[in-house]
Amino acid sequence: MPIKAEEVVESLNSLVESKGSIVRFKTDRGRVYLPSIEIVIYDDYIDSFIINMNDKFYNELANHLKAKFKIFNISFNNTRSCFWHQDIV
């Protein structure tokens, strides 16, 4: 069941904003087949960064995607700074 990446990003950003986090999500449509969703720091002065999130973050992310969108087993890049799934379009 296709789910718009923008809808996922909006939902995830609402979640982290409600927790007072500086982490945000944004859509990257640069991939050929599926868009990826990047995990970024919300700050106009930061251009690039390396961010190491803990397992609690990734567990909450996975739980939210399962509960809200029925998305299981998301794929991450090697640094876990972005993810994608076949149902996210």
mmCIF file of the C-alpha atoms, coordinates in Angstrom:
data_MODEL
# 
_entry.id   MODEL 
# 
loop_
_atom_site.group_PDB 
_atom_site.id 
_atom_site.type_symbol 
_atom_site.label_atom_id 
_atom_site.label_alt_id 
_atom_site.label_comp_id 
_atom_site.label_asym_id 
_atom_site.label_entity_id 
_atom_site.label_seq_id 
_atom_site.pdbx_PDB_ins_code 
_atom_site.Cartn_x 
_atom_site.Cartn_y 
_atom_site.Cartn_z 
_atom_site.occupancy 
_atom_site.B_iso_or_equiv 
_atom_site.pdbx_formal_charge 
_atom_site.auth_seq_id 
_atom_site.auth_comp_id 
_atom_site.auth_asym_id 
_atom_site.auth_atom_id 
_atom_site.pdbx_PDB_model_num 
ATOM 1  C CA . MET A 1 1  ? 0.000  0.000  0.000  1.00 0.00 ? 1  MET A CA 1 
ATOM 2  C CA . PRO A 1 2  ? 1.769  3.190  -1.155 1.00 0.00 ? 2  PRO A CA 1 
ATOM 3  C CA . ILE A 1 3  ? 2.226  5.963  1.398  1.00 0.00 ? 3  ILE A CA 1 
ATOM 4  C CA . LYS A 1 4  ? 3.439  9.401  0.376  1.00 0.00 ? 4  LYS A CA 1 
ATOM 5  C CA . ALA A 1 5  ? 6.874  10.211 1.781  1.00 0.00 ? 5  ALA A CA 1 
ATOM 6  C CA . GLU A 1 6  ? 5.680  13.698 2.667  1.00 0.00 ? 6  GLU A CA 1 
ATOM 7  C CA . GLU A 1 7  ? 2.935  12.232 4.848  1.00 0.00 ? 7  GLU A CA 1 
ATOM 8  C CA . VAL A 1 8  ? 5.478  10.084 6.693  1.00 0.00 ? 8  VAL A CA 1 
ATOM 9  C CA . VAL A 1 9  ? 7.810  13.069 7.161  1.00 0.00 ? 9  VAL A CA 1 
ATOM 10 C CA . GLU A 1 10 ? 4.989  15.251 8.495  1.00 0.00 ? 10 GLU A CA 1 
ATOM 11 C CA . SER A 1 11 ? 3.958  12.582 10.992 1.00 0.00 ? 11 SER A CA 1 
ATOM 12 C CA . LEU A 1 12 ? 7.512  11.922 12.171 1.00 0.00 ? 12 LEU A CA 1 
ATOM 13 C CA . ASN A 1 13 ? 8.272  15.626 12.514 1.00 0.00 ? 13 ASN A CA 1 
ATOM 14 C CA . SER A 1 14 ? 5.148  16.096 14.639 1.00 0.00 ? 14 SER A CA 1 
ATOM 15 C CA . LEU A 1 15 ? 6.326  13.257 16.860 1.00 0.00 ? 15 LEU A CA 1 
ATOM 16 C CA . VAL A 1 16 ? 9.841  14.623 17.451 1.00 0.00 ? 16 VAL A CA 1 
ATOM 17 C CA . GLU A 1 17 ? 8.617  18.219 17.796 1.00 0.00 ? 17 GLU A CA 1 
ATOM 18 C CA . SER A 1 18 ? 6.228  17.125 20.543 1.00 0.00 ? 18 SER A CA 1 
ATOM 19 C CA . LYS A 1 19 ? 9.223  15.672 22.395 1.00 0.00 ? 19 LYS A CA 1 
ATOM 20 C CA . GLY A 1 20 ? 11.236 18.901 22.054 1.00 0.00 ? 20 GLY A CA 1 
ATOM 21 C CA . SER A 1 21 ? 13.885 17.284 19.854 1.00 0.00 ? 21 SER A CA 1 
ATOM 22 C CA . ILE A 1 22 ? 16.104 19.183 17.409 1.00 0.00 ? 22 ILE A CA 1 
ATOM 23 C CA . VAL A 1 23 ? 15.975 16.189 15.077 1.00 0.00 ? 23 VAL A CA 1 
ATOM 24 C CA . ARG A 1 24 ? 13.755 16.458 12.009 1.00 0.00 ? 24 ARG A CA 1 
ATOM 25 C CA . PHE A 1 25 ? 13.010 14.400 8.930  1.00 0.00 ? 25 PHE A CA 1 
ATOM 26 C CA . LYS A 1 26 ? 13.011 15.492 5.299  1.00 0.00 ? 26 LYS A CA 1 
ATOM 27 C CA . THR A 1 27 ? 12.305 13.798 2.000  1.00 0.00 ? 27 THR A CA 1 
ATOM 28 C CA . ASP A 1 28 ? 15.117 13.166 -0.469 1.00 0.00 ? 28 ASP A CA 1 
ATOM 29 C CA . ARG A 1 29 ? 13.791 12.362 -3.924 1.00 0.00 ? 29 ARG A CA 1 
ATOM 30 C CA . GLY A 1 30 ? 17.260 11.996 -5.440 1.00 0.00 ? 30 GLY A CA 1 
ATOM 31 C CA . ARG A 1 31 ? 17.099 8.191  -5.482 1.00 0.00 ? 31 ARG A CA 1 
ATOM 32 C CA . VAL A 1 32 ? 16.020 6.502  -8.698 1.00 0.00 ? 32 VAL A CA 1 
ATOM 33 C CA . TYR A 1 33 ? 13.254 4.190  -7.480 1.00 0.00 ? 33 TYR A CA 1 
ATOM 34 C CA . LEU A 1 34 ? 12.192 5.099  -3.965 1.00 0.00 ? 34 LEU A CA 1 
ATOM 35 C CA . PRO A 1 35 ? 12.528 8.352  -2.044 1.00 0.00 ? 35 PRO A CA 1 
ATOM 36 C CA . SER A 1 36 ? 14.579 8.253  1.110  1.00 0.00 ? 36 SER A CA 1 
ATOM 37 C CA . ILE A 1 37 ? 13.802 10.064 4.317  1.00 0.00 ? 37 ILE A CA 1 
ATOM 38 C CA . GLU A 1 38 ? 16.766 11.841 5.853  1.00 0.00 ? 38 GLU A CA 1 
ATOM 39 C CA . ILE A 1 39 ? 17.302 12.317 9.581  1.00 0.00 ? 39 ILE A CA 1 
ATOM 40 C CA . VAL A 1 40 ? 18.602 15.863 10.066 1.00 0.00 ? 40 VAL A CA 1 
ATOM 41 C CA . ILE A 1 41 ? 19.207 18.495 12.719 1.00 0.00 ? 41 ILE A CA 1 
ATOM 42 C CA . TYR A 1 42 ? 16.737 21.371 12.588 1.00 0.00 ? 42 TYR A CA 1 
ATOM 43 C CA . ASP A 1 43 ? 18.936 24.452 12.434 1.00 0.00 ? 43 ASP A CA 1 
ATOM 44 C CA . ASP A 1 44 ? 19.417 27.037 9.689  1.00 0.00 ? 44 ASP A CA 1 
ATOM 45 C CA . TYR A 1 45 ? 23.126 27.387 10.502 1.00 0.00 ? 45 TYR A CA 1 
ATOM 46 C CA . ILE A 1 46 ? 24.068 23.730 10.098 1.00 0.00 ? 46 ILE A CA 1 
ATOM 47 C CA . ASP A 1 47 ? 24.930 22.639 6.578  1.00 0.00 ? 47 ASP A CA 1 
ATOM 48 C CA . SER A 1 48 ? 26.357 19.178 7.189  1.00 0.00 ? 48 SER A CA 1 
ATOM 49 C CA . PHE A 1 49 ? 26.932 17.000 10.201 1.00 0.00 ? 49 PHE A CA 1 
ATOM 50 C CA . ILE A 1 50 ? 27.469 13.502 11.511 1.00 0.00 ? 50 ILE A CA 1 
ATOM 51 C CA . ILE A 1 51 ? 24.790 12.428 13.927 1.00 0.00 ? 51 ILE A CA 1 
ATOM 52 C CA . ASN A 1 52 ? 24.829 9.235  15.944 1.00 0.00 ? 52 ASN A CA 1 
ATOM 53 C CA . MET A 1 53 ? 21.384 8.454  17.260 1.00 0.00 ? 53 MET A CA 1 
ATOM 54 C CA . ASN A 1 54 ? 20.976 5.861  19.999 1.00 0.00 ? 54 ASN A CA 1 
ATOM 55 C CA . ASP A 1 55 ? 18.907 2.684  19.799 1.00 0.00 ? 55 ASP A CA 1 
ATOM 56 C CA . LYS A 1 56 ? 16.040 4.316  21.704 1.00 0.00 ? 56 LYS A CA 1 
ATOM 57 C CA . PHE A 1 57 ? 15.585 6.738  18.768 1.00 0.00 ? 57 PHE A CA 1 
ATOM 58 C CA . TYR A 1 58 ? 15.530 3.953  16.172 1.00 0.00 ? 58 TYR A CA 1 
ATOM 59 C CA . ASN A 1 59 ? 13.149 1.850  18.288 1.00 0.00 ? 59 ASN A CA 1 
ATOM 60 C CA . GLU A 1 60 ? 10.732 4.792  18.615 1.00 0.00 ? 60 GLU A CA 1 
ATOM 61 C CA . LEU A 1 61 ? 11.023 5.446  14.880 1.00 0.00 ? 61 LEU A CA 1 
ATOM 62 C CA . ALA A 1 62 ? 10.238 1.807  14.037 1.00 0.00 ? 62 ALA A CA 1 
ATOM 63 C CA . ASN A 1 63 ? 7.353  1.676  16.530 1.00 0.00 ? 63 ASN A CA 1 
ATOM 64 C CA . HIS A 1 64 ? 5.811  4.859  15.125 1.00 0.00 ? 64 HIS A CA 1 
ATOM 65 C CA . LEU A 1 65 ? 6.046  3.607  11.541 1.00 0.00 ? 65 LEU A CA 1 
ATOM 66 C CA . LYS A 1 66 ? 4.472  0.279  12.534 1.00 0.00 ? 66 LYS A CA 1 
ATOM 67 C CA . ALA A 1 67 ? 1.630  1.833  14.528 1.00 0.00 ? 67 ALA A CA 1 
ATOM 68 C CA . LYS A 1 68 ? 0.801  4.730  12.208 1.00 0.00 ? 68 LYS A CA 1 
ATOM 69 C CA . PHE A 1 69 ? 1.555  3.320  8.742  1.00 0.00 ? 69 PHE A CA 1 
ATOM 70 C CA . LYS A 1 70 ? 1.874  -0.473 9.157  1.00 0.00 ? 70 LYS A CA 1 
ATOM 71 C CA . ILE A 1 71 ? 5.453  -0.197 7.840  1.00 0.00 ? 71 ILE A CA 1 
ATOM 72 C CA . PHE A 1 72 ? 7.840  -2.914 8.989  1.00 0.00 ? 72 PHE A CA 1 
ATOM 73 C CA . ASN A 1 73 ? 11.521 -3.574 8.250  1.00 0.00 ? 73 ASN A CA 1 
ATOM 74 C CA . ILE A 1 74 ? 12.696 -0.223 6.947  1.00 0.00 ? 74 ILE A CA 1 
ATOM 75 C CA . SER A 1 75 ? 16.095 -0.091 5.247  1.00 0.00 ? 75 SER A CA 1 
ATOM 76 C CA . PHE A 1 76 ? 18.843 2.295  6.333  1.00 0.00 ? 76 PHE A CA 1 
ATOM 77 C CA . ASN A 1 77 ? 21.992 3.526  4.669  1.00 0.00 ? 77 ASN A CA 1 
ATOM 78 C CA . ASN A 1 78 ? 25.301 2.481  6.255  1.00 0.00 ? 78 ASN A CA 1 
ATOM 79 C CA . THR A 1 79 ? 25.325 5.396  8.752  1.00 0.00 ? 79 THR A CA 1 
ATOM 80 C CA . ARG A 1 80 ? 21.596 5.127  9.545  1.00 0.00 ? 80 ARG A CA 1 
ATOM 81 C CA . SER A 1 81 ? 21.132 8.787  8.602  1.00 0.00 ? 81 SER A CA 1 
ATOM 82 C CA . CYS A 1 82 ? 18.379 8.014  6.098  1.00 0.00 ? 82 CYS A CA 1 
ATOM 83 C CA . PHE A 1 83 ? 15.880 5.249  5.482  1.00 0.00 ? 83 PHE A CA 1 
ATOM 84 C CA . TRP A 1 84 ? 13.451 3.985  2.855  1.00 0.00 ? 84 TRP A CA 1 
ATOM 85 C CA . HIS A 1 85 ? 10.775 1.356  2.378  1.00 0.00 ? 85 HIS A CA 1 
ATOM 86 C CA . GLN A 1 86 ? 9.045  -0.074 -0.679 1.00 0.00 ? 86 GLN A CA 1 
ATOM 87 C CA . ASP A 1 87 ? 5.669  1.304  0.471  1.00 0.00 ? 87 ASP A CA 1 
ATOM 88 C CA . ILE A 1 88 ? 6.952  4.868  0.895  1.00 0.00 ? 88 ILE A CA 1 
ATOM 89 C CA . VAL A 1 89 ? 6.610  6.668  -2.437 1.00 0.00 ? 89 VAL A CA 1 
# 
